[in-house]
Amino acid sequence: MSQAQVSYSCGSCAYPLNLSSSNRLTSESGIGSNYQKSIKKELPDSGLSHLVNYGSHLHTLNLECCLGITDHGLSLVAAGCPSLQVISLYRCQITDLALEKLASSCSVLKDLNLLYCYFISDRGLRAISQGCHQLQAVKISHCKGITGVGFNGCSSTLAYVEAESCKLEPEGILGIVSGGGIEYLNLSGLILQNGRNGLAAIGRGFASRLKILNLRLCRTIGDESIVAVAECCPLLQEWNLALCHEVRIVGWSSIGINCHKLEKLHVNRCRNLCDRGLEALRNGCKQLSVLYMNGCPQITSTAIELFKCYRSDVTIKNEEKMCIGPIWELR
């Protein structure tokens, strides 16, 4: 029986996996090598067993909310899918052992979604960073066991990192940018260990390609971090500082002086943005086109009117954006 004639299903719930050649993209030379399969959450490890023999051309695998998948299931994926480039493990009950298996067998992995994977740590992340030298995008949001140091020595191809509500160390933030290729970084709701100043590490120059930075809800980030980013990220185009209460006149002034390519700035509900800070933004940031601003108690109506008068090229929007930047998706 040929592979095209085989019908696959989950071993316990009989959900069809449908891994026949009819689901693949074809080309003039025959069967192509890029197709995507979404699998329902009841799928157990045994449902992935067919990939050991028939997954060699698989490029994309979506296991989001497959709560029955464990380290063993991922070992089957690793064993049978050496061409895997994109995998989503959102809310999967896996540990570092699974990531080590993927890193050792799937060296061409590019996109990895680990959002809400509670049982992984820097150990697994280190294996991925060192074993997958084409890695481009990683999502680790809400992974409380990760400090970020597992990114140390990552490839220069790493350009996209989602790390919302993570307990990162300053050394971990430095690890994320250590490859030098980061362009999008989401640190919204950053929980800094021991109250340390984490973003000052960016001042070492590794984030010079950064274009989009989300620091929303980073309530303890102060002027030192803001100055480090403003001075060392010359390509920054969009910056979300909503609810960053510790940014004061020194920080706002540095943004105005240094962020020459900044197009969008979010300052919603920043308690310490005052008239002088708004003036610094008005006099600098020559490429600014949109300012998201509301709920700033120290800003007077006079300062807002002056801003509008001198910077008619900038649109002030009262709305507050929860998410910014590109949408990461399986591709």
Phi, psi and omega in degrees: 000131182279165180299325182293341182264354184275136175248125184254147176211163179294137185296332184252327183248000176062021176290125184292127177277335172055054181264027180284165184294344181292344180267000183265157175281133182255158179224179182298332182273001179125211183292132180281187187232017184225108174212161187233139179227126174262137187237136184293159191292341180285355184299125176268177179305320184297337179291347180260002186297328181293340179293336179301322182261335189235018183253013187296336181257003183290128180253328186228132181221125181250109178245029183301131177061023173277083188290346179272355181274128180240191178302324180297316179299320178291331176293328176292319177299314181298320182291328186253354187233066182292344181265006184300129180245330184226129176215136175248122180243028181310119178066017177283148184271062183250165178237188180299333180300320179295317180293324177295323176295315179298316183297324183283337185245335185248069187290343181263013179302134182243317184238129184223121179253111180243022184302132180062028172270093192288341189257013178259160181220188179297335178300311178292322179295324178296320178298317179296314183298323183273336184261341184244091188276003175250012183301129182243324186219135178222135175244119179234019183304138177066019172267093189290344181272003183254128175259347179102345183294342177294345178279348183308129180079017181294163182291153177292350178283343182291113186240342188228120178224125172256118180222051181288138176055042177255153178267075185274147171268155174306322177294331178289320176296320176297322178297320180300321183265000188297335180287339177086001184251003186296130179241330179231129181220122178249110178244026182305135180069027183304131177252099182279130180290135175061021177065024184279158180275103190275325189278351178299336179297334178297336180295353178282356172097002182284345184253032184292344179264359185299129181245329182227126182228124179250109178245024180304138178068016174272079191290340183259357179291125184247193186299324182301316179293318182297317179297318180300316180292312183300321183281333189247005178236073187292343182264003185302126183248329179220135185219122179257113179242021180303134178065023173269087192287340184268004175279123184238196189302323179298317179293312180297321179295320180295323177298314180298322184282322192255336187271076186286338182254004182295125182252326182229130180227132180250118181233024183304132173057034174275111188295331185251022167272113183249183181301320180295321178295318178295324177296321178297320177292323180295318183281340179249208175044060188294341179265001183298131179239334181223130175239114177272113187212125169198160176067028178261100191294338182268358179271126179269161179295329178297316180297323179293318180294321176296320178299314181296324181292313183279334183235065179292347179279354182251131176266124176266121181247135180280346182288155179243122182271127176279324182234144177225166174087189184290155176268120177278129179209160177297133182212000000 
